[in-house]
Amino acid sequence: MSGGPRGEDETSAGARATDESASDRATALEIDGVTVDFEGVRALADVDLRVAEGEFVTVIGPSGCGKTTLLRTVGGLQDPTAGTVRVGDRPPERARQDAEFGFVFQRHALLPWKSALDNVVFLREMAGKSPHREAARDLLETVGLSGFADTRPAELSGGMRQRVAIARALHLGASVLLMDEPFGELDELTRERMGVEVRRVWRDQRKTVLFVTHSVPEAVFLADRCVVMSDHPGEIAGVFDVDLPRPRDESVYGTAAFQQQVARVRTALHEGDDRR
Ligand SMILES: Nc1ncnc2c1ncn2[C@@H]1O[C@H](COP(=O)(O)OP(=O)(O)OP(=O)(O)O)[C@@H](O)[C@H]1O
């Protein structure tokens, strides 16, 4: 990552976020009694969650507990069987049409015939926005790919392709980022650096983020709040405020406060597991 990892900007959005608690802010996402059934499988059962504007919420839970289904339902890609989702004052399908969402899924869907840079600007062009190619180049640098703007996806590693997908979602300028294990293919060091970068961009751009991960340390490091889910059916087992210093950089991983928060979330995950 060129220039090395940077922490969040303490002077601007960082200071605002510490002054203003999430409960004072407008609601960005309202998930109310959402149940999703697939043939014979209840993927989500009566899920309630409110996410404030500019809040970073992580979601963790065992495989198959409905995390992806939750993200898809919020993003208007899956209809709930019961309950409602509101994105600000709109239903999710409408918010999706208005390009309010930046999606980063486990499998990036890059266009193989386009360069990394052209992939980053593509969604903006599709949404009828100006491409802002220089800003796209800056984002490629942010995700550690400054020398790869003209490279096609086939010549990039899986982790590098995923970083292009992250830059593309950030570049769209959407107000809500829905991220489904976006760092899953990255090595641990890159993962931690990307976590710092995503938090920095989030603070600069005041995004609302719903971020699914399998990694407890990642769920804690990134979050304002961490949602722990249990499975069969997928339910919210607990929601934890993450009380860690802001700005947050890699040094947080070594602190006792961080280890305590990780232990709390891990315990909640195991309690959910024991109920099975
Ligand atoms: N399109 C579908 N048709 C039928 N069943 C589905 C469909 N999508 C998901 N499911 C089922 O719903 C449940 C929740 O799946 P989901 O992918 O949301 O879980 P997850 O927590 O994201 O899993 P993982 O961590 O492994 O990615 C699972 O039992 C899954 O098999």
The ligand as an SDF file (V2000), in Angstrom:
LIG
                    3D

 31 33  0  0  0  0  0  0  0  0999 V2000
  -31.2170  -18.8280   -2.9080 N   0  0  0  0  0  0  0  0  0  0  0  0
  -31.3250  -19.7280   -1.9060 C   0  0  0  0  0  0  0  0  0  0  0  0
  -32.1240  -20.7970   -2.0310 N   0  0  0  0  0  0  0  0  0  0  0  0
  -32.2570  -21.6790   -1.0070 C   0  0  0  0  0  0  0  0  0  0  0  0
  -31.6160  -21.5790    0.1710 N   0  0  0  0  0  0  0  0  0  0  0  0
  -30.8080  -20.5470    0.3430 C   0  0  0  0  0  0  0  0  0  0  0  0
  -30.6090  -19.5480   -0.6770 C   0  0  0  0  0  0  0  0  0  0  0  0
  -29.7380  -18.6120   -0.2170 N   0  0  0  0  0  0  0  0  0  0  0  0
  -29.4050  -19.0190    1.0420 C   0  0  0  0  0  0  0  0  0  0  0  0
  -30.0470  -20.1500    1.3690 N   0  0  0  0  0  0  0  0  0  0  0  0
  -29.9570  -20.8330    2.6710 C   0  0  0  0  0  0  0  0  0  0  0  0
  -30.2340  -19.8660    3.6720 O   0  0  0  0  0  0  0  0  0  0  0  0
  -29.3670  -20.0390    4.7910 C   0  0  0  0  0  0  0  0  0  0  0  0
  -28.5710  -18.7710    5.0090 C   0  0  0  0  0  0  0  0  0  0  0  0
  -27.6470  -18.6060    3.9270 O   0  0  0  0  0  0  0  0  0  0  0  0
  -26.6470  -17.3650    3.8440 P   0  0  0  0  0  0  0  0  0  0  0  0
  -25.8310  -17.5310    2.6040 O   0  0  0  0  0  0  0  0  0  0  0  0
  -27.3990  -16.1250    4.0230 O   0  0  0  0  0  0  0  0  0  0  0  0
  -25.7310  -17.6220    5.1260 O   0  0  0  0  0  0  0  0  0  0  0  0
  -24.3120  -16.9790    5.5250 P   0  0  0  0  0  0  0  0  0  0  0  0
  -24.3900  -16.7390    6.9820 O   0  0  0  0  0  0  0  0  0  0  0  0
  -24.0160  -15.8200    4.6460 O   0  0  0  0  0  0  0  0  0  0  0  0
  -23.3240  -18.1670    5.1940 O   0  0  0  0  0  0  0  0  0  0  0  0
  -21.7310  -18.1120    4.9330 P   0  0  0  0  0  0  0  0  0  0  0  0
  -21.1070  -17.5270    6.1570 O   0  0  0  0  0  0  0  0  0  0  0  0
  -21.3530  -19.5420    4.7570 O   0  0  0  0  0  0  0  0  0  0  0  0
  -21.5050  -17.2840    3.6940 O   0  0  0  0  0  0  0  0  0  0  0  0
  -28.5140  -21.2650    4.4770 C   0  0  0  0  0  0  0  0  0  0  0  0
  -29.1250  -22.3920    5.0730 O   0  0  0  0  0  0  0  0  0  0  0  0
  -28.5630  -21.3490    2.9740 C   0  0  0  0  0  0  0  0  0  0  0  0
  -28.4020  -22.6920    2.5370 O   0  0  0  0  0  0  0  0  0  0  0  0
  1  2  1  0
  2  3  1  0
  2  7  2  0
  3  4  2  0
  4  5  1  0
  5  6  2  0
  6  7  1  0
  6 10  1  0
  7  8  1  0
  8  9  2  0
  9 10  1  0
 10 11  1  0
 11 12  1  0
 11 30  1  0
 12 13  1  0
 13 14  1  0
 13 28  1  0
 14 15  1  0
 15 16  1  0
 16 17  2  0
 16 18  1  0
 16 19  1  0
 19 20  1  0
 20 21  2  0
 20 22  1  0
 20 23  1  0
 23 24  1  0
 24 25  2  0
 24 26  1  0
 24 27  1  0
 28 29  1  0
 28 30  1  0
 30 31  1  0
M  END
$$$$
